[in-house]
Amino acid sequence: MNIIEFITNNIPTILTLVTTGVFAGVLAGLLGVGGGIVIVPVLFFLFQSFGVSPESAMLIATATSLATIVPTSISSIRSHHQKGNVDFNLLKRWAVFILMGVLAGSWLVTRVEGTVLTLLFGVIATLSALNMLLRTGKSALFQQLPAKAGQTVMGTSIGFFSAMVGIGGGTISVPLLTLYNYPAHKAVGTAAAIGLIISLPGALTMLLMGNTPTDAPAGTFGLVNLIGFICIVPLTVLFAPVGASLAAKLDAAKLKKIFALVLLLTGLRMLAQIFL
């Protein structure tokens, strides 16, 4: 089946991808969790409905998610930078270590089984949801960021694990930074920039080095599905600034709890697919 036939015969699927782009864009700007935390599970289950194996579906979902985050993060960076919420000094200190983690993690994705990524995503999604539910409004555990060695570990870990599961970094970096008494709005804005450092090299590695699974859906090159990319990206770019604007107007804490519940169920469902 070629790409045109695929689109013609799968209008509901296209609409699902477009809707995913809207939610991912808004959440990226509003909560700083990164659109990937929405995109990966949607693509994971959607690809399986096409007859793709769970292992292949997770590999392609991870790579495609990273590709969509590239333009989304650029759009989000602009919005947050205008509000003065991007910490470029922190980025200068962390960029190299994040990149090292990304290159290691994205290379590993092209070599491991999809089940490993599903397990890792399920764990990260579940822990992230519990953090949102249990630590909202709580005081920081530490009063300042650790010394250089500690920040090196933080940056490398954010890059590595984010690339491994196809998320932009906000899901890990925002709660991690706020644990160290880092301003929440600046953590969200800086996470958008971290997302670009993660997504661009990660997506390119998986596109150029990934071996396309034999059961991959139409339009997949390397491990990146271009149909998913084309359907999702315009909406994420359009709605990321909307989310950033809403962040200053709405009660983000209540919205975050609702999202956390959905994320918790998603993470548990992905873990159940492995163990049950």
Phi and psi restraints in degrees (value plus and minus 20) as a CYANA .aco file:
   2 ASN   PHI    -103.2   -63.2
   2 ASN   PSI     156.6   196.6
   3 ILE   PHI     -84.5   -44.5
   3 ILE   PSI     -61.4   -21.4
   4 ILE   PHI     -83.4   -43.4
   4 ILE   PSI     -64.0   -24.0
   5 GLU   PHI     -83.7   -43.7
   5 GLU   PSI     -59.2   -19.2
   6 PHE   PHI     -79.6   -39.6
   6 PHE   PSI     -67.3   -27.3
   7 ILE   PHI     -84.2   -44.2
   7 ILE   PSI     -64.6   -24.6
   8 THR   PHI     -81.3   -41.3
   8 THR   PSI     -59.4   -19.4
   9 ASN   PHI    -108.1   -68.1
   9 ASN   PSI     -21.9    18.1
  10 ASN   PHI    -154.7  -114.7
  10 ASN   PSI      28.3    68.3
  11 ILE   PHI     -77.5   -37.5
  11 ILE   PSI     -64.7   -24.7
  12 PRO   PHI     -79.4   -39.4
  12 PRO   PSI     -56.4   -16.4
  13 THR   PHI     -85.3   -45.3
  13 THR   PSI     -63.0   -23.0
  14 ILE   PHI     -81.3   -41.3
  14 ILE   PSI     -62.5   -22.5
  15 LEU   PHI     -83.8   -43.8
  15 LEU   PSI     -57.4   -17.4
  16 THR   PHI     -83.1   -43.1
  16 THR   PSI     -62.2   -22.2
  17 LEU   PHI     -86.1   -46.1
  17 LEU   PSI     -60.6   -20.6
  18 VAL   PHI     -83.6   -43.6
  18 VAL   PSI     -64.0   -24.0
  19 THR   PHI     -82.9   -42.9
  19 THR   PSI     -59.0   -19.0
  20 THR   PHI     -79.0   -39.0
  20 THR   PSI     -60.8   -20.8
  21 GLY   PHI     -81.1   -41.1
  21 GLY   PSI     -59.0   -19.0
  22 VAL   PHI     -83.1   -43.1
  22 VAL   PSI     -72.6   -32.6
  23 PHE   PHI     -83.0   -43.0
  23 PHE   PSI     -61.6   -21.6
  24 ALA   PHI     -83.4   -43.4
  24 ALA   PSI     -61.7   -21.7
  25 GLY   PHI     -84.7   -44.7
  25 GLY   PSI     -66.3   -26.3
  26 VAL   PHI     -82.7   -42.7
  26 VAL   PSI     -65.5   -25.5
  27 LEU   PHI     -86.2   -46.2
  27 LEU   PSI     -55.8   -15.8
  28 ALA   PHI     -80.6   -40.6
  28 ALA   PSI     -61.3   -21.3
  29 GLY   PHI    -102.6   -62.6
  29 GLY   PSI     -54.2   -14.2
  30 LEU   PHI    -100.8   -60.8
  30 LEU   PSI     -66.8   -26.8
  31 LEU   PHI    -129.5   -89.5
  31 LEU   PSI     -32.8     7.2
  32 GLY   PHI      51.1    91.1
  32 GLY   PSI      -0.3    39.7
  33 VAL   PHI    -108.5   -68.5
  33 VAL   PSI     -32.0     8.0
  34 GLY   PHI      66.9   106.9
  34 GLY   PSI     112.2   152.2
  35 GLY   PHI     -82.8   -42.8
  35 GLY   PSI     -44.5    -4.5
  36 GLY   PHI     -80.8   -40.8
  36 GLY   PSI     -49.3    -9.3
  37 ILE   PHI     -87.4   -47.4
  37 ILE   PSI     -38.8     1.2
  38 VAL   PHI    -115.5   -75.5
  38 VAL   PSI     -64.2   -24.2
  39 ILE   PHI     -86.4   -46.4
  39 ILE   PSI     -63.5   -23.5
  40 VAL   PHI     -78.6   -38.6
  40 VAL   PSI     -73.4   -33.4
  41 PRO   PHI     -85.0   -45.0
  41 PRO   PSI     -55.2   -15.2
  42 VAL   PHI     -82.5   -42.5
  42 VAL   PSI     -69.3   -29.3
  43 LEU   PHI     -85.1   -45.1
  43 LEU   PSI     -57.1   -17.1
  44 PHE   PHI     -78.2   -38.2
  44 PHE   PSI     -69.1   -29.1
  45 PHE   PHI     -97.8   -57.8
  45 PHE   PSI     -52.8   -12.8
  46 LEU   PHI     -86.7   -46.7
  46 LEU   PSI     -65.8   -25.8
  47 PHE   PHI     -81.3   -41.3
  47 PHE   PSI     -55.3   -15.3
  48 GLN   PHI     -85.1   -45.1
  48 GLN   PSI     -49.2    -9.2
  49 SER   PHI     -89.2   -49.2
  49 SER   PSI     -35.8     4.2
  50 PHE   PHI    -108.3   -68.3
  50 PHE   PSI     -20.3    19.7
  51 GLY   PHI      75.3   115.3
  51 GLY   PSI     -12.1    27.9
  52 VAL   PHI     -97.0   -57.0
  52 VAL   PSI     119.4   159.4
  53 SER   PHI     -85.7   -45.7
  53 SER   PSI     132.5   172.5
  54 PRO   PHI     -76.2   -36.2
  54 PRO   PSI     -57.4   -17.4
  55 GLU   PHI     -84.5   -44.5
  55 GLU   PSI     -68.3   -28.3
  56 SER   PHI     -87.6   -47.6
  56 SER   PSI     -58.7   -18.7
  57 ALA   PHI     -79.9   -39.9
  57 ALA   PSI     -60.1   -20.1
  58 MET   PHI     -90.4   -50.4
  58 MET   PSI     -59.4   -19.4
  59 LEU   PHI     -81.2   -41.2
  59 LEU   PSI     -66.4   -26.4
  60 ILE   PHI     -91.1   -51.1
  60 ILE   PSI     -58.1   -18.1
  61 ALA   PHI     -82.4   -42.4
  61 ALA   PSI     -61.2   -21.2
  62 THR   PHI     -82.5   -42.5
  62 THR   PSI     -69.5   -29.5
  63 ALA   PHI     -87.6   -47.6
  63 ALA   PSI     -62.7   -22.7
  64 THR   PHI     -85.1   -45.1
  64 THR   PSI     -59.2   -19.2
  65 SER   PHI     -80.2   -40.2
  65 SER   PSI     -66.3   -26.3
  66 LEU   PHI     -80.0   -40.0
  66 LEU   PSI     -59.5   -19.5
  67 ALA   PHI     -83.3   -43.3
  67 ALA   PSI     -59.9   -19.9
  68 THR   PHI     -89.9   -49.9
  68 THR   PSI     -45.6    -5.6
  69 ILE   PHI     -92.6   -52.6
  69 ILE   PSI     -43.5    -3.5
  70 VAL   PHI     -77.0   -37.0
  70 VAL   PSI     -80.1   -40.1
  71 PRO   PHI     -89.0   -49.0
  71 PRO   PSI     -52.1   -12.1
  72 THR   PHI     -82.0   -42.0
  72 THR   PSI     -64.7   -24.7
  73 SER   PHI     -86.4   -46.4
  73 SER   PSI     -56.2   -16.2
  74 ILE   PHI     -82.0   -42.0
  74 ILE   PSI     -64.9   -24.9
  75 SER   PHI     -82.5   -42.5
  75 SER   PSI     -63.3   -23.3
  76 SER   PHI     -88.8   -48.8
  76 SER   PSI     -57.2   -17.2
  77 ILE   PHI     -79.4   -39.4
  77 ILE   PSI     -64.2   -24.2
  78 ARG   PHI     -78.6   -38.6
  78 ARG   PSI     -65.9   -25.9
  79 SER   PHI     -84.8   -44.8
  79 SER   PSI     -65.4   -25.4
  80 HIS   PHI     -91.9   -51.9
  80 HIS   PSI     -52.9   -12.9
  81 HIS   PHI     -85.5   -45.5
  81 HIS   PSI     -57.4   -17.4
  82 GLN   PHI     -81.3   -41.3
  82 GLN   PSI     -47.5    -7.5
  83 LYS   PHI    -113.8   -73.8
  83 LYS   PSI     -18.1    21.9
  84 GLY   PHI      54.0    94.0
  84 GLY   PSI       7.2    47.2
  85 ASN   PHI    -128.1   -88.1
  85 ASN   PSI      -1.3    38.7
  86 VAL   PHI    -131.2   -91.2
  86 VAL   PSI      98.5   138.5
  87 ASP   PHI    -109.9   -69.9
  87 ASP   PSI      73.0   113.0
  88 PHE   PHI     -92.1   -52.1
  88 PHE   PSI     -45.2    -5.2
  89 ASN   PHI     -85.4   -45.4
  89 ASN   PSI     -62.0   -22.0
  90 LEU   PHI     -85.0   -45.0
  90 LEU   PSI     -61.2   -21.2
  91 LEU   PHI     -81.6   -41.6
  91 LEU   PSI     -59.3   -19.3
  92 LYS   PHI     -82.4   -42.4
  92 LYS   PSI     -57.4   -17.4
  93 ARG   PHI     -94.5   -54.5
  93 ARG   PSI     -53.3   -13.3
  94 TRP   PHI    -117.7   -77.7
  94 TRP   PSI     -41.7    -1.7
  95 ALA   PHI     -72.3   -32.3
  95 ALA   PSI     -68.8   -28.8
  96 VAL   PHI     -82.7   -42.7
  96 VAL   PSI     -61.0   -21.0
  97 PHE   PHI     -92.4   -52.4
  97 PHE   PSI     -57.0   -17.0
  98 ILE   PHI     -81.8   -41.8
  98 ILE   PSI     -65.9   -25.9
  99 LEU   PHI     -80.8   -40.8
  99 LEU   PSI     -61.8   -21.8
 100 MET   PHI     -80.5   -40.5
 100 MET   PSI     -63.3   -23.3
 101 GLY   PHI     -84.5   -44.5
 101 GLY   PSI     -60.6   -20.6
 102 VAL   PHI     -82.5   -42.5
 102 VAL   PSI     -67.8   -27.8
 103 LEU   PHI     -81.9   -41.9
 103 LEU   PSI     -60.0   -20.0
 104 ALA   PHI     -87.7   -47.7
 104 ALA   PSI     -65.1   -25.1
 105 GLY   PHI     -87.7   -47.7
 105 GLY   PSI     -64.2   -24.2
 106 SER   PHI     -89.4   -49.4
 106 SER   PSI     -54.8   -14.8
 107 TRP   PHI     -84.2   -44.2
 107 TRP   PSI     -61.0   -21.0
 108 LEU   PHI     -83.4   -43.4
 108 LEU   PSI     -55.3   -15.3
 109 VAL   PHI     -78.5   -38.5
 109 VAL   PSI     -57.1   -17.1
 110 THR   PHI     -94.5   -54.5
 110 THR   PSI     -23.7    16.3
 111 ARG   PHI    -139.2   -99.2
 111 ARG   PSI     -38.7     1.3
 112 VAL   PHI    -119.2   -79.2
 112 VAL   PSI     147.8   187.8
 113 GLU   PHI     -97.7   -57.7
 113 GLU   PSI     129.7   169.7
 114 GLY   PHI     -80.8   -40.8
 114 GLY   PSI     -46.4    -6.4
 115 THR   PHI     -80.9   -40.9
 115 THR   PSI     -56.1   -16.1
 116 VAL   PHI     -83.7   -43.7
 116 VAL   PSI     -61.4   -21.4
 117 LEU   PHI     -89.3   -49.3
 117 LEU   PSI     -58.1   -18.1
 118 THR   PHI     -81.9   -41.9
 118 THR   PSI     -64.4   -24.4
 119 LEU   PHI     -81.8   -41.8
 119 LEU   PSI     -66.1   -26.1
 120 LEU   PHI     -84.7   -44.7
 120 LEU   PSI     -62.6   -22.6
 121 PHE   PHI     -84.1   -44.1
 121 PHE   PSI     -63.6   -23.6
 122 GLY   PHI     -78.7   -38.7
 122 GLY   PSI     -61.6   -21.6
 123 VAL   PHI     -87.1   -47.1
 123 VAL   PSI     -67.3   -27.3
 124 ILE   PHI     -84.2   -44.2
 124 ILE   PSI     -62.1   -22.1
 125 ALA   PHI     -83.9   -43.9
 125 ALA   PSI     -62.9   -22.9
 126 THR   PHI     -85.7   -45.7
 126 THR   PSI     -65.9   -25.9
 127 LEU   PHI     -85.2   -45.2
 127 LEU   PSI     -59.3   -19.3
 128 SER   PHI     -83.6   -43.6
 128 SER   PSI     -61.8   -21.8
 129 ALA   PHI     -84.2   -44.2
 129 ALA   PSI     -63.2   -23.2
 130 LEU   PHI     -84.7   -44.7
 130 LEU   PSI     -56.9   -16.9
 131 ASN   PHI     -83.0   -43.0
 131 ASN   PSI     -63.3   -23.3
 132 MET   PHI     -83.5   -43.5
 132 MET   PSI     -58.1   -18.1
 133 LEU   PHI     -97.0   -57.0
 133 LEU   PSI     -58.7   -18.7
 134 LEU   PHI    -116.5   -76.5
 134 LEU   PSI     -42.3    -2.3
 135 ARG   PHI    -130.0   -90.0
 135 ARG   PSI     -15.2    24.8
 136 THR   PHI     -81.2   -41.2
 136 THR   PSI     104.9   144.9
 137 GLY   PHI      63.3   103.3
 137 GLY   PSI     -25.8    14.2
 138 LYS   PHI     -97.1   -57.1
 138 LYS   PSI     133.8   173.8
 139 SER   PHI     -94.0   -54.0
 139 SER   PSI     139.1   179.1
 140 ALA   PHI     -86.0   -46.0
 140 ALA   PSI     130.6   170.6
 141 LEU   PHI    -101.2   -61.2
 141 LEU   PSI     -47.3    -7.3
 142 PHE   PHI    -148.9  -108.9
 142 PHE   PSI     135.3   175.3
 143 GLN   PHI    -110.6   -70.6
 143 GLN   PSI     -36.2     3.8
 144 GLN   PHI    -177.4  -137.4
 144 GLN   PSI     144.5   184.5
 145 LEU   PHI     -83.5   -43.5
 145 LEU   PSI     132.2   172.2
 146 PRO   PHI     -89.1   -49.1
 146 PRO   PSI     157.4   197.4
 147 ALA   PHI     -87.5   -47.5
 147 ALA   PSI     159.9   199.9
 148 LYS   PHI     -74.8   -34.8
 148 LYS   PSI     -63.1   -23.1
 149 ALA   PHI     -81.9   -41.9
 149 ALA   PSI     -63.3   -23.3
 150 GLY   PHI     -85.4   -45.4
 150 GLY   PSI     -60.3   -20.3
 151 GLN   PHI     -88.7   -48.7
 151 GLN   PSI     -51.6   -11.6
 152 THR   PHI     -82.3   -42.3
 152 THR   PSI     -64.6   -24.6
 153 VAL   PHI     -84.6   -44.6
 153 VAL   PSI     -61.5   -21.5
 154 MET   PHI     -81.4   -41.4
 154 MET   PSI     -69.7   -29.7
 155 GLY   PHI     -83.2   -43.2
 155 GLY   PSI     -65.0   -25.0
 156 THR   PHI     -84.0   -44.0
 156 THR   PSI     -61.7   -21.7
 157 SER   PHI     -85.8   -45.8
 157 SER   PSI     -61.6   -21.6
 158 ILE   PHI     -80.1   -40.1
 158 ILE   PSI     -66.1   -26.1
 159 GLY   PHI     -84.0   -44.0
 159 GLY   PSI     -64.9   -24.9
 160 PHE   PHI     -84.7   -44.7
 160 PHE   PSI     -74.4   -34.4
 161 PHE   PHI     -91.6   -51.6
 161 PHE   PSI     -53.0   -13.0
 162 SER   PHI     -86.1   -46.1
 162 SER   PSI     -63.0   -23.0
 163 ALA   PHI     -85.5   -45.5
 163 ALA   PSI     -56.4   -16.4
 164 MET   PHI     -83.7   -43.7
 164 MET   PSI     -51.4   -11.4
 165 VAL   PHI    -136.0   -96.0
 165 VAL   PSI     -12.0    28.0
 166 GLY   PHI      56.4    96.4
 166 GLY   PSI       9.0    49.0
 167 ILE   PHI    -133.0   -93.0
 167 ILE   PSI     140.8   180.8
 168 GLY   PHI    -101.5   -61.5
 168 GLY   PSI     -28.0    12.0
 169 GLY   PHI      92.2   132.2
 169 GLY   PSI     -46.7    -6.7
 170 GLY   PHI     -83.8   -43.8
 170 GLY   PSI     -54.1   -14.1
 171 THR   PHI     -79.8   -39.8
 171 THR   PSI     -53.2   -13.2
 172 ILE   PHI    -118.9   -78.9
 172 ILE   PSI     -63.6   -23.6
 173 SER   PHI     -91.6   -51.6
 173 SER   PSI     -57.9   -17.9
 174 VAL   PHI     -83.8   -43.8
 174 VAL   PSI     -73.6   -33.6
 175 PRO   PHI     -84.2   -44.2
 175 PRO   PSI     -52.2   -12.2
 176 LEU   PHI     -87.2   -47.2
 176 LEU   PSI     -65.0   -25.0
 177 LEU   PHI     -86.0   -46.0
 177 LEU   PSI     -60.8   -20.8
 178 THR   PHI     -89.1   -49.1
 178 THR   PSI     -42.3    -2.3
 179 LEU   PHI     -82.3   -42.3
 179 LEU   PSI     -47.5    -7.5
 180 TYR   PHI    -120.9   -80.9
 180 TYR   PSI       9.4    49.4
 181 ASN   PHI      42.9    82.9
 181 ASN   PSI       9.4    49.4
 182 TYR   PHI    -105.0   -65.0
 182 TYR   PSI     115.7   155.7
 183 PRO   PHI     -74.7   -34.7
 183 PRO   PSI     110.9   150.9
 184 ALA   PHI     -80.8   -40.8
 184 ALA   PSI     -65.5   -25.5
 185 HIS   PHI     -84.9   -44.9
 185 HIS   PSI     -57.7   -17.7
 186 LYS   PHI     -91.7   -51.7
 186 LYS   PSI     -51.3   -11.3
 187 ALA   PHI     -84.5   -44.5
 187 ALA   PSI     -61.8   -21.8
 188 VAL   PHI     -85.6   -45.6
 188 VAL   PSI     -66.1   -26.1
 189 GLY   PHI     -85.4   -45.4
 189 GLY   PSI     -61.4   -21.4
 190 THR   PHI     -88.6   -48.6
 190 THR   PSI     -52.4   -12.4
 191 ALA   PHI     -82.6   -42.6
 191 ALA   PSI     -51.5   -11.5
 192 ALA   PHI     -82.9   -42.9
 192 ALA   PSI     -61.4   -21.4
 193 ALA   PHI     -89.7   -49.7
 193 ALA   PSI     -58.3   -18.3
 194 ILE   PHI     -80.6   -40.6
 194 ILE   PSI     -56.1   -16.1
 195 GLY   PHI     -79.8   -39.8
 195 GLY   PSI     -55.8   -15.8
 196 LEU   PHI     -90.3   -50.3
 196 LEU   PSI     -60.8   -20.8
 197 ILE   PHI     -82.1   -42.1
 197 ILE   PSI     -52.4   -12.4
 198 ILE   PHI    -101.0   -61.0
 198 ILE   PSI     -69.0   -29.0
 199 SER   PHI     -92.9   -52.9
 199 SER   PSI     -59.8   -19.8
 200 LEU   PHI     -84.6   -44.6
 200 LEU   PSI     -77.0   -37.0
 201 PRO   PHI     -87.0   -47.0
 201 PRO   PSI     -53.3   -13.3
 202 GLY   PHI     -84.2   -44.2
 202 GLY   PSI     -67.5   -27.5
 203 ALA   PHI     -85.1   -45.1
 203 ALA   PSI     -61.5   -21.5
 204 LEU   PHI     -83.5   -43.5
 204 LEU   PSI     -60.9   -20.9
 205 THR   PHI     -81.4   -41.4
 205 THR   PSI     -65.0   -25.0
 206 MET   PHI     -93.5   -53.5
 206 MET   PSI     -47.6    -7.6
 207 LEU   PHI     -92.7   -52.7
 207 LEU   PSI     -62.9   -22.9
 208 LEU   PHI    -109.7   -69.7
 208 LEU   PSI     -50.1   -10.1
 209 MET   PHI    -125.2   -85.2
 209 MET   PSI     -35.3     4.7
 210 GLY   PHI     -96.9   -56.9
 210 GLY   PSI     120.0   160.0
 211 ASN   PHI    -110.8   -70.8
 211 ASN   PSI     100.8   140.8
 212 THR   PHI     -83.5   -43.5
 212 THR   PSI     102.9   142.9
 213 PRO   PHI     -81.4   -41.4
 213 PRO   PSI     129.8   169.8
 214 THR   PHI     -85.5   -45.5
 214 THR   PSI     -45.2    -5.2
 215 ASP   PHI    -121.8   -81.8
 215 ASP   PSI      -1.3    38.7
 216 ALA   PHI     -85.6   -45.6
 216 ALA   PSI     126.3   166.3
 217 PRO   PHI     -88.3   -48.3
 217 PRO   PSI     142.5   182.5
 218 ALA   PHI     -76.4   -36.4
 218 ALA   PSI     124.7   164.7
 219 GLY   PHI      65.1   105.1
 219 GLY   PSI      -4.1    35.9
 220 THR   PHI    -116.7   -76.7
 220 THR   PSI     106.3   146.3
 221 PHE   PHI    -144.1  -104.1
 221 PHE   PSI     106.3   146.3
 222 GLY   PHI      41.9    81.9
 222 GLY   PSI    -141.4  -101.4
 223 LEU   PHI    -132.2   -92.2
 223 LEU   PSI     -12.9    27.1
 224 VAL   PHI    -120.1   -80.1
 224 VAL   PSI     106.2   146.2
 225 ASN   PHI    -111.5   -71.5
 225 ASN   PSI      91.5   131.5
 226 LEU   PHI     -90.8   -50.8
 226 LEU   PSI     -47.9    -7.9
 227 ILE   PHI     -86.0   -46.0
 227 ILE   PSI     -65.1   -25.1
 228 GLY   PHI     -81.4   -41.4
 228 GLY   PSI     -61.8   -21.8
 229 PHE   PHI     -80.4   -40.4
 229 PHE   PSI     -68.0   -28.0
 230 ILE   PHI     -85.6   -45.6
 230 ILE   PSI     -56.2   -16.2
 231 CYS   PHI     -94.7   -54.7
 231 CYS   PSI     -55.8   -15.8
 232 ILE   PHI    -105.9   -65.9
 232 ILE   PSI     -62.9   -22.9
 233 VAL   PHI     -76.6   -36.6
 233 VAL   PSI     -68.9   -28.9
 234 PRO   PHI     -76.2   -36.2
 234 PRO   PSI     -56.3   -16.3
 235 LEU   PHI     -97.0   -57.0
 235 LEU   PSI     -55.8   -15.8
 236 THR   PHI     -86.7   -46.7
 236 THR   PSI     -60.8   -20.8
 237 VAL   PHI     -84.4   -44.4
 237 VAL   PSI     -60.8   -20.8
 238 LEU   PHI     -88.4   -48.4
 238 LEU   PSI     -58.3   -18.3
 239 PHE   PHI    -118.6   -78.6
 239 PHE   PSI     -30.4     9.6
 240 ALA   PHI     -80.6   -40.6
 240 ALA   PSI     -64.9   -24.9
 241 PRO   PHI     -84.0   -44.0
 241 PRO   PSI     -51.5   -11.5
 242 VAL   PHI     -83.0   -43.0
 242 VAL   PSI     -64.2   -24.2
 243 GLY   PHI     -83.0   -43.0
 243 GLY   PSI     -60.5   -20.5
 244 ALA   PHI     -83.5   -43.5
 244 ALA   PSI     -57.9   -17.9
 245 SER   PHI     -90.1   -50.1
 245 SER   PSI     -59.8   -19.8
 246 LEU   PHI     -85.5   -45.5
 246 LEU   PSI     -48.9    -8.9
 247 ALA   PHI     -78.5   -38.5
 247 ALA   PSI     -50.0   -10.0
 248 ALA   PHI    -106.6   -66.6
 248 ALA   PSI     -28.9    11.1
 249 LYS   PHI    -133.3   -93.3
 249 LYS   PSI     -53.2   -13.2
 250 LEU   PHI    -118.8   -78.8
 250 LEU   PSI     146.5   186.5
 251 ASP   PHI    -100.7   -60.7
 251 ASP   PSI      69.0   109.0
 252 ALA   PHI     -82.3   -42.3
 252 ALA   PSI     -47.8    -7.8
 253 ALA   PHI     -83.9   -43.9
 253 ALA   PSI     -63.5   -23.5
 254 LYS   PHI     -88.0   -48.0
 254 LYS   PSI     -61.8   -21.8
 255 LEU   PHI     -83.2   -43.2
 255 LEU   PSI     -57.5   -17.5
 256 LYS   PHI     -85.7   -45.7
 256 LYS   PSI     -56.1   -16.1
 257 LYS   PHI     -86.2   -46.2
 257 LYS   PSI     -61.1   -21.1
 258 ILE   PHI     -82.9   -42.9
 258 ILE   PSI     -67.0   -27.0
 259 PHE   PHI     -82.4   -42.4
 259 PHE   PSI     -58.4   -18.4
 260 ALA   PHI     -80.7   -40.7
 260 ALA   PSI     -59.1   -19.1
 261 LEU   PHI     -84.4   -44.4
 261 LEU   PSI     -63.8   -23.8
 262 VAL   PHI     -83.6   -43.6
 262 VAL   PSI     -62.9   -22.9
 263 LEU   PHI     -84.5   -44.5
 263 LEU   PSI     -58.5   -18.5
 264 LEU   PHI     -81.9   -41.9
 264 LEU   PSI     -65.2   -25.2
 265 LEU   PHI     -83.9   -43.9
 265 LEU   PSI     -59.0   -19.0
 266 THR   PHI     -84.9   -44.9
 266 THR   PSI     -66.8   -26.8
 267 GLY   PHI     -81.0   -41.0
 267 GLY   PSI     -63.1   -23.1
 268 LEU   PHI     -86.9   -46.9
 268 LEU   PSI     -56.0   -16.0
 269 ARG   PHI     -86.2   -46.2
 269 ARG   PSI     -59.8   -19.8
 270 MET   PHI     -87.2   -47.2
 270 MET   PSI     -57.4   -17.4
 271 LEU   PHI     -87.2   -47.2
 271 LEU   PSI     -57.8   -17.8
 272 ALA   PHI     -84.5   -44.5
 272 ALA   PSI     -53.2   -13.2
 273 GLN   PHI     -85.1   -45.1
 273 GLN   PSI     -45.4    -5.4
 274 ILE   PHI    -104.4   -64.4
 274 ILE   PSI     -65.2   -25.2
 275 PHE   PHI    -115.2   -75.2
 275 PHE   PSI     -38.4     1.6
